[in-house]
């Protein structure tokens, strides 16, 4: 009887297995199944590579702009209108629009990005690309123009250095242009990141070596829009006589098209990856973006109605005779502006003049943007000031500038540095919901290209020539503002929204330099060189896997399965593990919109089971280790709990904060670069190490952490926390406590106001990289003696030598003053005796006096992050634990 029962059970199991396989095969034939190349857990990491590092409001562009689900649309609309709920006057305006027949869908349409048609960055080198060869000499570069002209030129010079096998010396910024900005490269861009990011492409050094200072230099004006042959033959031949080549100009020295694909991709890696702005610029840029977002979705308006542009272009429409004469005088006295006599009326009729503020106001109204729209003016001083802004301000009162959004103290470091101010405008413009340039200058072009690279964000390019004809009709009384004008403008700009298209080539019939000049610039539109379209298929069943991304095929092996109700015309989604499986019907059906029919459930469930079987059949799917969404969530939740525990412990004993900082520093400073031993590995916990002279007085704080560790280990599901992680996350909590205490002091001791100030102005967003370094391993033995100075007794030179041995300089030494002893003021007084450290000490003292102390906080967090990861191999699976699995044999169908 028992044997017969077992046979029956075995037969039933085989039948169920066959049924499941049959369902899976039917489902795979009747539905589209897409395994998106990237794991969902990898999406948040994408901004670190290409985006401005602080961005938090944007979702990844992968598929987000083309979502067809009702749930997705409702979610987006909630994101758009949620800020309005906090602002009654904006909500009232929305109500007026809806009452007037403008539905929420129409309002949302104003902010929706065009479809990116599945284009995404593809800038990795081809298999034929090699590491940089032996350098033949040094390339010096003198950039020219404003910020964005220099930015494009720098990226071109990176490519040129690669072509001619040169070592690139960090470019010199233009200090003689219209703005007379004295900023150096490191003042505007992150110099170290620039050098490191290009290490596999071009060797970059900060300065020309001393032994080359007297070498004869070949000063050369590289020919504009030149291709590979020019640089490989004519320029590279200079190495036979010279060891240093100096490029007198950098703008437009490289062709837009017909270059090898690896050179084009290198230009994109340089522009969108290596060329980051300096930390203090990015920090203030983050604040400006956050403050603009507090008003809701916003437009960044590059209003190029500035004195230099009007003087250069000769555009005087709507200006007084005195203003027109002033601009003409400027043009005549600027020697390098070759054209002196300009017919303003003819210039305007050809669409070669920037739109006036009044024309911008009519343009935005015709597009349908309500008067409550927040607008960021990305520009310098508007010519004529308020006298020319009346019309625009009367229609759109929420006009913001960096001067309005930031305090005097916050902007003080950027005073008299136009390039640094322009960088702030660049950041806010790239991150805006809509970008509208009123003139196609360098800023407009580079921002448009950056937005295209980041997913084809909505960028409206006014057709100035067509608009001028319409606006002139209004002035002559032949046309009135209203529906007719609005329809015409909307039709004209229907295809000028920033949607994907290939870069435009030269205008037919042009020759010579005019032919190259008529091409669309490379940095305006990096498609097709740096953007690739995901391959599509029209078969009933399809499987698309992006390159080089592991996919976790947990499908039924996790408990994280949820079904989303949606209509028959919309996609159905199953979120399983970390892979998105889209099940869409091959044929229309007359099902109700209220939910799934049984057939649909079986199709989707069968597809899931089928993929599980495929995953378990071999090496078809590679299991990712730490990229799993579940593991990421486990680590994140555990890390949050750890921070909360440590914060509570520190609040109880604030007098131990200096010791916590010193403990973390001394634990890390045992790192020895030549042998790659020591570092932040928790070895300071050993009695033989904590008892050393340099660690005197740190036993009490170590005891505090041991108590905190007991509590943390009691709720940890993924094993005990390492001392290496514990010590450095405790130091992070201590730093945050000091930043908060500083904000409370600036608010007269009012804790509530201080916390509000810290939330609004603090630099919490800078901790992202530090938080990722979670998974350090503890050392088994104490680190060798003699590697850490006694900071209270060490001379400044000894401190400098120690920092230098770790690749750090006077700047990092100055910003870490709080870690070097219990009395920060006394430490800084000592450091100020050294001429190399003094400027940085003064800089951070001034920064701490400001409301936000941004420079100090950002540099301190950056330096501490680097120190706390010296020589450490991070285990990204640390603190994770197995999830409950579903046994298929126990499922009841």
C-alpha positions in Angstrom: 0.0 0.0 0.0 2.8 2.5 0.9 4.7 1.6 -2.3 1.6 2.2 -4.4 0.9 5.5 -2.7 4.5 6.7 -3.4 4.1 5.7 -7.0 0.8 7.7 -7.3 2.5 10.8 -5.7 5.4 10.5 -8.1 3.1 10.3 -11.1 1.1 13.3 -9.8 4.4 15.3 -9.4 5.5 14.4 -12.9 2.1 15.5 -14.2 2.3 18.8 -12.4 5.8 19.3 -13.7 4.7 18.6 -17.3 1.7 21.0 -16.8 3.9 23.7 -15.5 6.3 23.3 -18.4 3.4 23.3 -20.9 2.0 26.5 -19.3 5.4 28.1 -19.5 5.9 27.2 -23.2 2.4 28.5 -24.1 3.1 31.7 -22.2 6.5 32.2 -23.8 4.9 31.9 -27.2 1.9 34.1 -26.5 3.4 36.9 -24.7 6.4 39.2 -25.0 9.0 38.6 -22.2 11.7 41.2 -21.8 14.6 40.8 -19.4 15.9 44.3 -19.2 19.7 44.3 -19.4 20.3 46.2 -16.3 19.2 44.8 -12.9 16.7 47.1 -11.3 19.0 47.5 -8.3 21.6 49.0 -10.5 19.5 52.0 -11.6 20.3 54.2 -8.6 24.0 53.7 -9.3 23.7 55.1 -12.8 23.8 58.8 -11.8 27.2 58.3 -10.1 28.8 57.7 -13.5 27.2 60.2 -15.8 25.0 62.6 -13.9 25.8 65.5 -11.7 26.5 63.5 -8.5 24.0 65.1 -6.2 20.9 64.4 -8.3 18.1 62.9 -6.3 14.9 64.0 -7.9 15.3 62.3 -11.3 14.4 58.7 -12.0 16.7 56.9 -14.4 15.8 57.5 -18.0 15.7 53.8 -18.8 12.1 53.3 -19.9 10.7 55.9 -17.5 9.6 58.3 -20.2 7.7 55.8 -22.2 5.7 54.1 -19.4 2.1 53.4 -20.5 0.7 52.2 -17.3 -2.1 54.2 -15.6 -0.3 53.6 -12.3 2.8 55.2 -13.7 0.9 58.1 -15.1 -0.9 58.8 -11.8 2.4 58.5 -9.9 4.1 61.0 -12.2 1.1 63.4 -11.9 1.3 63.2 -8.1 5.0 64.0 -8.2 4.2 67.0 -10.4 1.3 68.4 -8.4 2.5 67.4 -4.9 4.5 70.7 -4.4 1.3 72.6 -5.4 -0.6 71.1 -2.4 1.8 72.8 -0.1 1.4 76.2 -1.9 -2.3 77.3 -1.9 -1.8 80.0 -4.5 -0.3 77.5 -7.0 -3.1 74.9 -6.2 -5.6 77.7 -6.8 -4.1 78.4 -10.1 -4.2 74.8 -11.1 -7.9 74.8 -10.1 -8.5 77.8 -12.4 -6.8 76.0 -15.3 -8.9 72.9 -14.8 -12.0 75.0 -14.5 -11.1 76.7 -17.7 -10.9 73.4 -19.5 -7.2 72.7 -19.1 -7.1 69.2 -17.6 -4.4 67.8 -15.4 -3.3 65.7 -18.4 -2.7 68.9 -20.3 -0.8 70.5 -17.4 1.3 67.3 -17.1 2.0 67.5 -20.9 3.8 70.7 -20.3 6.4 68.9 -18.2 6.6 65.5 -19.8 9.9 64.6 -21.5 9.8 63.3 -25.0 10.3 59.6 -25.6 14.0 58.7 -25.5 13.1 55.7 -27.8 15.3 53.5 -25.6 18.5 55.4 -26.4 21.1 55.1 -23.6 24.8 56.0 -23.2 27.2 53.6 -24.8 30.6 55.2 -24.2 32.7 52.2 -23.2 35.7 51.6 -25.5 35.5 49.1 -28.2 37.5 45.8 -27.9 40.2 47.2 -30.1 40.9 50.1 -27.7 44.2 50.0 -25.9 45.7 51.7 -22.9 47.6 54.9 -23.7 51.0 54.2 -25.3 54.3 55.7 -24.3 54.0 59.5 -24.2 56.0 61.4 -26.9 55.8 64.7 -25.1 53.6 67.2 -23.3 50.6 69.0 -24.6 49.9 72.4 -23.0 46.5 73.9 -23.6 45.3 77.5 -23.3 41.5 77.4 -23.4 39.5 80.4 -24.7 36.1 81.8 -24.2 33.5 81.4 -21.5 32.9 78.4 -19.3 31.1 76.2 -21.9 33.3 77.1 -24.7 36.3 76.1 -22.5 34.5 73.0 -21.4 34.0 71.7 -25.0 37.6 72.7 -25.9 39.0 70.8 -22.9 37.2 67.6 -24.0 38.5 68.0 -27.5 42.1 68.4 -26.2 41.7 65.2 -24.3 41.0 63.5 -27.6 43.8 65.3 -29.4 46.3 64.2 -26.7 45.2 60.6 -27.2 45.6 60.9 -31.0 49.2 62.4 -30.8 50.3 60.2 -27.8 50.8 63.2 -25.6 50.8 63.7 -21.8 48.1 66.3 -21.2 49.0 69.1 -18.7 45.8 70.2 -16.9 44.5 73.0 -19.2 44.9 76.7 -18.4 41.6 78.5 -18.2 41.0 81.8 -20.1 41.6 84.8 -17.9 41.5 87.4 -20.7 38.0 87.0 -22.1 35.2 89.5 -21.6 34.7 88.5 -18.0 38.4 88.6 -16.9 37.9 85.7 -14.6 41.0 84.7 -12.6 39.7 81.1 -11.8 42.1 78.2 -12.3 41.1 74.7 -13.5 40.9 73.4 -9.9 38.6 76.3 -8.9 36.0 75.3 -11.5 36.5 71.6 -12.0 37.4 68.6 -9.8 41.1 68.3 -10.9 41.8 65.0 -9.2 38.7 63.3 -10.5 39.6 64.6 -14.0 43.0 63.0 -13.9 41.9 59.7 -12.4 38.8 59.3 -14.6 41.0 59.5 -17.8 43.8 57.3 -16.5 43.0 54.5 -19.0 42.7 57.0 -21.9 45.3 59.7 -21.5 48.0 60.5 -19.0 47.2 63.8 -17.3 49.5 65.8 -15.0 48.8 68.9 -13.0 51.9 70.8 -14.1 54.7 70.6 -16.6 57.6 68.8 -14.8 60.4 71.2 -13.6 63.0 69.6 -15.8 60.9 70.5 -18.9 60.4 74.2 -17.9 63.2 75.4 -20.1 62.4 73.1 -23.1 61.6 74.8 -26.4 57.9 74.8 -27.0 56.1 74.7 -30.3 53.3 77.2 -30.0 50.6 76.2 -32.5 47.1 77.4 -33.4 45.5 74.1 -34.3 43.5 74.2 -37.4 39.7 74.4 -36.8 37.5 71.3 -37.3 40.5 69.1 -38.1 40.3 65.3 -38.5 42.7 62.4 -37.6 45.0 62.9 -40.5 45.9 66.5 -39.6 46.8 65.6 -36.0 48.6 62.3 -36.9 50.6 63.8 -39.6 51.2 67.5 -39.2 50.9 67.9 -35.5 52.5 64.6 -34.4 55.5 65.4 -36.7 56.4 68.3 -34.3 57.6 65.7 -31.8 60.7 65.2 -33.9 61.9 68.7 -32.9 59.9 69.5 -29.7 59.0 67.8 -26.4 56.3 70.3 -25.6 53.5 71.5 -27.9 51.3 74.4 -26.8 47.8 74.8 -28.2 47.1 78.5 -28.2 43.3 77.9 -28.5 41.1 75.0 -27.7 37.6 75.7 -29.2 36.4 73.9 -32.3 39.8 72.3 -33.0 38.4 68.9 -33.7 36.0 67.8 -36.3 32.4 67.0 -35.3 32.1 64.0 -37.6 34.0 61.3 -39.5 36.3 60.5 -36.5 37.0 56.9 -35.2 34.3 55.7 -32.9 36.7 55.3 -29.9 37.8 59.0 -30.3 34.1 60.1 -30.2 33.4 57.9 -27.2 36.4 59.3 -25.4 35.1 62.9 -26.0 31.9 61.8 -24.3 33.7 60.1 -21.4 35.7 63.3 -20.9 32.7 65.6 -21.1 30.1 63.7 -19.1 32.3 61.6 -16.8 35.7 63.2 -16.2 34.8 66.9 -16.3 33.0 67.3 -13.0 32.6 70.7 -11.3 34.6 71.4 -8.1 32.9 70.0 -4.9 31.9 73.4 -3.6 30.2 74.3 -6.9 28.3 71.1 -7.0 27.3 71.5 -3.3 25.8 74.9 -3.9 24.3 73.7 -7.2 22.5 71.0 -5.2 21.0 73.6 -2.9 19.8 75.7 -5.7 18.2 72.7 -7.5 16.5 71.6 -4.2 15.2 75.1 -3.5 13.8 75.5 -7.0 12.1 72.1 -6.7 10.4 73.3 -3.5 8.2 75.4 -5.8 7.4 72.4 -8.0 8.5 71.6 -11.6 10.5 74.5 -13.0 11.8 75.9 -16.2 15.4 76.9 -16.6 15.4 79.9 -18.9 18.8 80.8 -20.4 17.9 84.4 -21.0 20.9 85.6 -23.0 19.8 89.2 -22.8 23.1 90.3 -21.5 25.4 93.2 -22.4 28.2 91.2 -23.9 25.8 89.1 -26.1 23.8 92.2 -27.3 27.0 94.1 -28.1 28.5 91.1 -29.9 25.4 90.3 -32.0 24.5 94.0 -32.6 20.9 93.4 -31.6 19.2 96.6 -30.4 15.5 95.8 -30.8 13.4 97.5 -28.0 16.5 99.3 -26.7 16.8 103.1 -26.3 19.2 105.0 -28.6 21.5 105.6 -25.7 21.6 101.8 -24.9 22.2 101.0 -28.6 25.1 103.5 -28.7 26.6 102.0 -25.6 26.6 98.5 -27.1 28.1 99.8 -30.4 31.0 101.4 -28.4 31.7 98.1 -26.6 31.8 96.3 -30.0 34.1 98.8 -31.5 36.5 98.7 -28.5 36.7 94.9 -28.3 39.6 94.2 -30.6 39.0 90.4 -31.2 35.4 91.0 -32.3 36.0 91.3 -36.0 32.5 92.5 -37.2 31.9 96.2 -36.2 29.0 97.4 -38.4 25.8 95.3 -37.9 22.3 96.0 -39.2 20.2 95.1 -36.1 16.9 94.8 -38.0 18.4 92.4 -40.6 20.1 90.4 -37.9 16.8 90.0 -36.0 14.8 89.0 -39.2 17.3 86.2 -39.8 16.7 84.9 -36.2 20.2 85.8 -35.1 19.2 87.8 -32.1 18.4 86.5 -28.6 14.7 86.8 -27.7 13.9 89.8 -25.5 12.3 89.2 -22.1 9.0 90.5 -23.5 9.2 88.0 -26.4 10.0 85.2 -24.0 6.9 86.1 -22.0 4.6 85.8 -25.1 6.4 82.6 -26.1 5.8 80.9 -22.7 2.2 82.0 -22.6 1.6 80.6 -26.1 3.1 77.3 -25.1 0.6 77.1 -22.3 2.7 77.5 -19.2 0.6 79.2 -16.4 1.7 82.3 -14.6 2.4 80.2 -11.5 5.3 78.4 -13.3 8.6 78.7 -11.4 11.3 80.0 -13.7 15.1 80.0 -13.0 16.9 82.7 -14.9 20.2 81.1 -15.9 22.1 84.3 -16.9 24.3 87.1 -15.7 23.0 90.6 -15.3 20.1 91.3 -17.7 20.9 94.4 -19.7 18.9 97.4 -18.5 17.9 95.6 -15.4 14.2 95.7 -14.3 13.3 98.1 -17.0 13.4 95.3 -19.6 12.0 92.6 -17.3 8.7 94.2 -16.5 6.7 92.3 -19.1 8.2 88.9 -18.2 7.8 89.5 -14.4 4.2 90.7 -14.7 3.2 87.4 -16.4 5.5 85.1 -14.5 6.2 86.5 -11.0 8.1 83.4 -9.8 11.3 84.5 -11.4 14.3 83.1 -9.5 18.0 83.6 -9.8 21.0 82.2 -7.8 21.1 85.6 -6.1 17.6 85.1 -4.8 17.9 81.5 -3.9 21.2 81.7 -2.1 22.4 83.9 0.7 25.1 86.5 0.3 27.4 84.4 2.5 26.8 81.3 0.2 27.6 83.3 -2.9 30.5 85.2 -1.5 33.2 82.6 -2.5 32.0 83.0 -6.1 32.1 86.7 -6.3 34.0 88.1 -9.3 34.3 84.6 -10.8 31.9 84.5 -13.7 33.0 81.0 -14.8 32.1 79.6 -11.3 28.7 81.4 -11.4 28.1 80.1 -14.9 28.8 76.6 -13.5 26.0 77.0 -11.0 23.6 78.0 -13.8 24.8 75.0 -15.8 23.9 72.6 -13.0 20.4 74.1 -12.4 19.7 74.1 -16.1 20.8 70.5 -16.7 18.6 69.3 -13.8 15.5 71.4 -14.7 12.2 69.9 -15.8 12.3 72.1 -18.9 15.2 74.0 -20.4 14.6 76.9 -22.8 17.5 78.8 -24.3 16.7 82.2 -25.9 19.9 82.1 -28.0 22.0 79.2 -29.5 25.2 80.1 -27.7 27.8 77.8 -26.1 25.8 77.5 -22.8 22.6 76.6 -24.7 24.4 74.0 -26.9 26.3 72.2 -24.1 23.3 72.1 -21.8 21.1 70.7 -24.6 23.7 68.0 -25.3 24.1 67.1 -21.7 20.3 66.7 -21.3 20.2 64.6 -24.5 22.9 62.4 -23.0 20.9 62.0 -19.8 17.8 60.7 -21.4 16.6 63.4 -23.8 15.0 65.7 -21.2 12.6 68.2 -22.5 14.5 71.1 -24.1 12.5 73.6 -26.2 14.6 75.4 -28.8 12.7 78.5 -30.0 12.6 79.0 -33.7 13.6 82.7 -33.4 13.2 83.4 -37.1 9.6 82.2 -37.2 8.8 83.8 -33.8 10.1 87.2 -34.9 7.6 87.2 -37.9 4.7 86.5 -35.5 5.8 89.0 -32.9 6.2 91.7 -35.5 2.6 91.0 -36.7 1.5 91.6 -33.1 3.3 94.9 -32.9 1.7 96.0 -36.2 -1.8 95.0 -34.9 -2.2 92.2 -37.5 -2.3 89.4 -35.0 -3.5 89.2 -31.4 -2.3 86.9 -28.6 -4.7 84.0 -28.0 -5.6 80.7 -29.4 -4.5 81.4 -33.0 -1.0 82.5 -32.0 -0.7 79.7 -29.5 -1.7 77.0 -32.1 0.9 78.4 -34.6 3.7 78.4 -32.0 2.8 75.0 -30.8 2.9 73.6 -34.3 6.2 75.3 -35.1 7.8 73.8 -32.0 6.2 70.3 -32.1 9.5 68.8 -33.2 11.8 71.1 -31.2 11.4 69.5 -27.8 14.7 67.6 -27.5 13.5 64.2 -28.8 16.2 61.7 -30.2 17.6 62.4 -33.7 20.9 62.0 -35.3 23.4 64.9 -35.4 22.8 67.2 -38.3 25.6 67.3 -41.0 26.8 70.3 -43.0 24.4 72.4 -45.0 24.3 71.3 -48.6 26.4 73.5 -50.9 28.7 74.9 -48.3 32.4 74.5 -48.7 35.6 75.0 -46.7 35.4 76.3 -43.2 31.7 77.3 -43.7 30.9 73.7 -44.3 32.3 72.7 -40.9 30.7 75.7 -39.3 27.3 74.8 -40.6 27.4 71.3 -39.0 25.7 70.7 -35.7 28.3 70.7 -33.0 29.3 67.3 -31.4 28.5 68.5 -27.9 25.0 69.6 -28.9 23.9 66.1 -29.9 26.1 63.1 -29.1 23.9 60.8 -31.1 24.8 58.4 -32.7 28.4 58.2 -31.4 27.7 58.0 -27.7 24.0 56.9 -27.6 22.8 53.5 -28.7 19.3 52.3 -29.1 18.2 49.1 -27.4 17.5 46.5 -30.1 13.8 45.8 -30.5 12.0 42.8 -31.8 8.5 42.2 -33.1 8.2 38.5 -32.5 5.6 37.1 -30.2 8.2 36.0 -27.8 11.4 37.9 -27.3 14.3 37.9 -24.9 16.6 40.9 -24.8 19.6 41.0 -22.5 21.9 44.1 -22.3 25.6 43.4 -22.4 27.8 42.8 -19.4 25.0 42.9 -16.8 24.3 39.9 -14.5 20.7 39.0 -14.0 19.4 37.4 -10.9 16.9 34.7 -11.9 15.1 34.4 -8.6 11.6 34.6 -10.1 9.9 32.1 -7.9 12.7 31.7 -5.4 11.8 34.8 -3.5 8.7 36.0 -1.8 8.7 39.4 -3.4 6.1 38.7 -6.1 3.3 41.2 -6.7 0.6 41.5 -9.3 -0.4 44.9 -10.6 -3.9 45.5 -12.0 -4.0 47.3 -15.3 -6.2 47.6 -18.4 -6.0 45.4 -21.4 -4.1 48.0 -23.5 -1.4 48.5 -20.9 1.5 46.3 -19.9 1.3 43.9 -17.0 4.2 43.8 -14.7 5.5 41.1 -12.3 8.3 42.3 -10.1 10.2 39.2 -9.2 13.5 39.4 -7.4 15.2 42.2 -9.3 14.2 41.4 -12.9 11.2 43.1 -14.6 9.2 40.7 -16.6 6.7 42.4 -18.9 3.8 40.2 -20.0 1.7 41.8 -22.8 -1.0 39.9 -24.8 -0.3 39.1 -28.4 -3.9 39.6 -29.4 -6.6 42.0 -28.2 -9.1 40.6 -25.8 -12.4 41.9 -24.5 -11.5 41.6 -20.9 -12.6 44.1 -18.3 -10.3 46.7 -17.1 -11.0 45.7 -13.5 -8.3 43.0 -13.3 -6.8 39.9 -14.9 -8.7 37.1 -16.5 -7.6 33.6 -15.5 -5.9 33.1 -18.9 -3.8 36.2 -18.3 -2.8 35.1 -14.9 -1.7 31.7 -16.2 0.2 33.4 -19.0 2.2 35.6 -16.7 2.6 32.9 -14.1 3.7 30.5 -16.8 6.3 33.0 -18.1 7.7 33.4 -14.7 7.9 29.6 -14.1 9.5 29.2 -17.6 12.2 31.7 -16.8 12.8 29.9 -13.5 13.3 26.7 -15.3 15.6 28.3 -17.8 17.6 29.9 -15.0 18.2 26.6 -13.3 19.1 24.8 -16.5 22.7 26.0 -16.7 24.8 29.1 -17.2 22.1 30.9 -19.2 21.6 33.4 -16.3 24.5 34.4 -14.1 23.6 35.0 -10.4 24.7 38.5 -9.3 26.2 38.6 -5.9 25.6 41.9 -4.2 23.6 43.7 -6.9 20.5 41.8 -5.8 17.7 44.3 -4.9 16.8 42.3 -1.8 20.4 42.3 -0.5 20.7 46.0 -1.2 17.6 46.6 0.9 18.9 44.4 3.7 22.1 46.3 3.9 20.4 49.7 3.6 17.9 48.8 6.4 20.7 47.5 8.6 22.9 50.5 8.0 20.0 52.9 8.9 19.5 51.0 12.2 23.3 51.2 12.9 23.3 54.9 12.4 20.3 55.4 14.7 22.0 53.3 17.4 25.2 55.2 17.1 23.5 58.6 17.0 21.6 57.8 20.2 24.8 56.7 21.9 26.7 59.8 20.9 23.9 62.1 22.0 24.2 60.6 25.5 28.0 61.4 25.6 28.7 64.4 23.4 32.1 65.0 25.2 33.4 61.9 23.4 32.9 63.3 19.9 36.6 64.5 19.5 37.8 61.1 20.7 35.5 59.3 18.2 37.0 61.4 15.3 40.6 60.7 16.5 39.8 57.0 16.9 38.7 56.7 13.3 41.7 58.7 12.1 44.2 56.7 14.0 42.6 53.4 12.9 42.9 54.5 9.2 46.3 56.2 9.4 48.1 52.9 9.9 47.8 52.3 6.2 51.1 51.9 4.4 50.9 52.6 0.7 54.0 50.6 -0.5 53.0 47.4 1.3 49.3 48.0 1.1 48.8 46.9 4.7 47.0 48.5 7.6 44.3 51.1 7.2 40.8 51.3 8.6 40.5 47.7 9.6 39.5 47.9 13.2 42.9 46.8 14.5 42.8 49.6 17.0 40.5 47.5 19.1 43.4 45.3 20.2 44.7 46.2 23.6 48.3 46.3 22.4 47.4 49.0 19.8 44.9 51.1 21.8 47.5 51.4 24.6 50.1 53.1 22.3 51.0 56.7 23.0 49.3 58.1 20.0 46.0 56.5 21.2 46.1 57.8 24.7 42.7 58.6 26.1 40.8 56.6 23.4 39.9 53.6 25.6 36.7 55.3 26.9 35.3 55.9 23.5 36.2 52.3 22.4 34.2 51.1 25.4 31.3 53.2 24.2 31.4 51.5 20.8 31.7 48.0 22.3 28.4 48.6 24.2 26.8 49.9 21.0 28.1 46.9 19.1 26.3 44.5 21.5 23.0 46.3 20.8 23.7 46.3 17.0 24.6 42.6 16.9 21.5 41.7 18.9 19.2 42.9 16.0 21.5 42.1 13.1 20.2 39.3 10.9 23.4 39.1 8.8 26.0 38.6 11.4 27.9 40.8 13.8 29.1 44.3 12.6 32.8 44.6 12.1 34.8 47.1 14.3 36.1 48.5 11.1 32.7 49.6 10.0 31.5 50.5 13.5 34.4 52.9 14.2 34.0 54.8 11.0 30.3 55.0 11.0 30.5 56.2 14.6 32.8 59.0 13.3 30.3 59.8 10.7 27.6 60.2 13.3 29.9 62.3 15.4 30.5 64.6 12.4 26.8 65.0 11.7 26.3 65.9 15.4 28.9 68.6 15.2 27.4 70.0 12.0 24.0 70.0 13.6 25.3 71.7 16.7 26.9 74.4 14.6 23.5 75.1 12.9 21.8 75.3 16.3 24.3 77.8 17.5 23.8 79.9 14.4 20.0 80.0 15.3 20.7 81.3 18.8 20.4 77.9 20.4 16.9 77.2 19.0 17.1 73.4 18.3 14.1 73.3 16.0 15.3 76.2 13.9 18.8 74.7 13.9 17.6 71.3 12.6 15.6 73.1 9.9 18.7 75.1 8.9 20.8 71.9 8.8 18.2 70.1 6.7 18.0 73.0 4.2 21.6 74.0 4.0 23.5 70.9 5.2 25.6 68.6 3.1 24.0 65.3 3.9 23.9 64.4 0.2 27.7 64.3 0.2 27.7 61.1 2.3 26.5 58.8 -0.5 30.0 57.5 -1.4 30.9 57.0 2.2 27.7 55.0 2.9 28.6 52.6 0.0 31.8 51.6 1.8 29.9 49.3 4.1 31.5 45.9 4.5 35.0 46.4 5.8 36.7 43.3 7.2 38.3 43.3 10.7 42.1 42.7 11.0 43.2 39.6 12.9 46.3 41.2 14.5 47.3 44.7 15.5 48.9 46.9 12.8 52.7 47.7 13.1 53.8 50.4 15.5 55.3 53.8 14.4 52.8 54.5 11.6 50.7 57.1 13.4 52.1 60.3 14.8 51.2 61.7 18.2 49.1 64.5 16.7 49.3 66.8 19.8 53.1 66.7 19.8 53.8 66.4 16.1 55.1 69.4 14.1 53.2 70.6 11.1 55.9 69.2 8.8 55.5 65.7 10.4 51.7 65.9 9.8 52.2 67.0 6.2 54.6 64.2 5.6 52.2 61.6 6.9 49.3 63.0 4.8 51.6 63.1 1.8 52.5 59.5 2.2 48.8 58.7 1.8 48.4 60.9 -1.3 46.9 63.8 0.6 48.1 67.4 0.8 47.9 70.6 2.9 44.2 71.1 1.9 43.2 67.8 3.4 45.4 68.3 6.4 43.7 71.7 7.1 40.2 70.3 6.7 40.9 67.4 9.1 41.9 69.7 12.0 39.0 68.5 14.1 40.4 64.9 14.0 43.9 65.9 15.2 43.2 66.7 18.8 40.5 67.7 21.3 41.1 71.5 20.8 40.4 72.3 17.1 41.2 76.0 17.6 44.7 75.2 19.0 45.3 72.7 16.2 44.4 75.3 13.5 46.6 77.9 15.2 49.5 75.5 14.8 48.6 74.6 11.2 48.4 78.3 10.4 52.1 78.7 11.0 52.8 76.8 7.8 52.5 78.9 4.7 51.2 76.0 2.6 48.5 75.1 5.1 47.6 78.7 6.2 45.3 79.5 3.1 43.3 76.4 3.6 42.9 77.0 7.4 41.6 80.5 6.6 39.3 79.2 3.9 37.6 76.7 6.2 37.4 79.2 9.1 35.6 81.6 6.8 33.3 78.7 5.5 32.3 77.8 9.1 31.2 81.4 9.6 28.7 81.2 6.8 25.1 79.9 7.1 25.8 76.6 5.3 29.6 76.2 5.8 29.3 74.2 2.6 33.0 74.4 1.6 34.1 73.0 4.9 31.5 70.3 5.2 31.9 69.0 1.6 35.7 68.9 1.7 35.7 67.3 5.2 33.3 64.6 4.1 35.2 64.0 0.9 38.5 63.7 2.7 37.2 61.5 5.5 35.5 59.2 2.9 38.9 58.7 1.2 40.7 58.1 4.5 38.1 55.7 5.8 38.5 53.4 2.8 42.3 53.3 2.4 43.4 49.9 1.2 40.0 48.2 2.1 38.3 45.6 0.0 34.6 46.2 0.6 32.4 43.1 0.8 29.1 44.1 -0.7 27.4 41.0 0.5 28.2 41.7 4.2 25.3 41.8 6.5 22.9 40.1 4.1 21.0 37.0 4.8 19.1 34.3 2.9 15.4 35.0 2.1 12.7 32.5 2.4 12.2 30.5 -0.8 9.1 28.9 -2.2 9.2 25.2 -2.9 7.5 24.5 -6.2 6.6 21.0 -5.0 4.4 22.5 -2.3 2.5 24.9 -4.6 -1.2 24.1 -5.0 -2.4 24.9 -8.5 
